[in-house]
Amino acid sequence: MIRECKKEDLMALEGYLSAEPYGRAILTAIREYGLDEKFQTVYMNVQPGAEVTAERITGVYLWLHRNLMLYCSTNQVDIDFLEQMIGEIQPDLVAGRKDNVNIVSWLLTDYNLATDVEIPQFLDADGREIGCMAEHPEHRGGWSVLDRGVQ
């Protein structure tokens, strides 16, 4: 089940997102901006049950301005959810782990794919680099990026 994240989900999100640079970047944005900003929406895919725990989360999707970051540790990307979201909002940039982004590339066939990017350049609505995302050593990794060339 995919739903928008709430403040009471923070502990579970921290546990789930801390393992890899893609998750840590999403966690940085959550810590910096919280869950109530208009320019940022965080969704998670969580297995049904009474309590949300890191073990029950199967994916996290962050819309930050017109950027989509995704992290699904077991590559259980919810393609139906993304198809619906991308149908409503065309992202300028999609970034995450290679196997996760490859699935999204099926929906965005006219985007350019770059792999082994150290840290993607996330831009805000005015085209400025998003400060909390730039050059954090904990975000370095083999990112894959889909870019429609608007930047």
Secondary structure in CASP SS format (residue, H / E / C, confidence):
PFRMAT SS
TARGET T0000
AUTHOR 0000-0000-0000
METHOD secondary structure of the structure
MODEL  1
M C 1.00
I E 1.00
R E 1.00
E E 1.00
C C 1.00
K C 1.00
K H 1.00
E H 1.00
D H 1.00
L H 1.00
M H 1.00
A H 1.00
L H 1.00
E H 1.00
G H 1.00
Y H 1.00
L H 1.00
S C 1.00
A C 1.00
E C 1.00
P H 1.00
Y H 1.00
G H 1.00
R H 1.00
A H 1.00
I H 1.00
L H 1.00
T H 1.00
A H 1.00
I H 1.00
R H 1.00
E H 1.00
Y H 1.00
G C 1.00
L C 1.00
D C 1.00
E C 1.00
K C 1.00
F C 1.00
Q E 1.00
T E 1.00
V E 1.00
Y E 1.00
M E 1.00
N E 1.00
V E 1.00
Q C 1.00
P C 1.00
G C 1.00
A C 1.00
E C 1.00
V C 1.00
T C 1.00
A H 1.00
E H 1.00
R H 1.00
I E 1.00
T E 1.00
G E 1.00
V E 1.00
Y E 1.00
L E 1.00
W E 1.00
L E 1.00
H C 1.00
R C 1.00
N E 1.00
L E 1.00
M E 1.00
L E 1.00
Y E 1.00
C C 1.00
S C 1.00
T C 1.00
N C 1.00
Q C 1.00
V C 1.00
D C 1.00
I H 1.00
D H 1.00
F H 1.00
L H 1.00
E H 1.00
Q H 1.00
M H 1.00
I H 1.00
G H 1.00
E H 1.00
I C 1.00
Q C 1.00
P C 1.00
D C 1.00
L E 1.00
V E 1.00
A E 1.00
G E 1.00
R E 1.00
K H 1.00
D H 1.00
N H 1.00
V H 1.00
N H 1.00
I H 1.00
V H 1.00
S H 1.00
W C 1.00
L C 1.00
L C 1.00
T C 1.00
D C 1.00
Y C 1.00
N E 1.00
L E 1.00
A E 1.00
T E 1.00
D E 1.00
V E 1.00
E C 1.00
I C 1.00
P C 1.00
Q C 1.00
F C 1.00
L E 1.00
D C 1.00
A C 1.00
D C 1.00
G C 1.00
R C 1.00
E E 1.00
I C 1.00
G H 1.00
C H 1.00
M H 1.00
A C 1.00
E C 1.00
H C 1.00
P H 1.00
E H 1.00
H H 1.00
R C 1.00
G C 1.00
G C 1.00
W E 1.00
S E 1.00
V E 1.00
L E 1.00
D E 1.00
R C 1.00
G C 1.00
V C 1.00
Q C 1.00
END
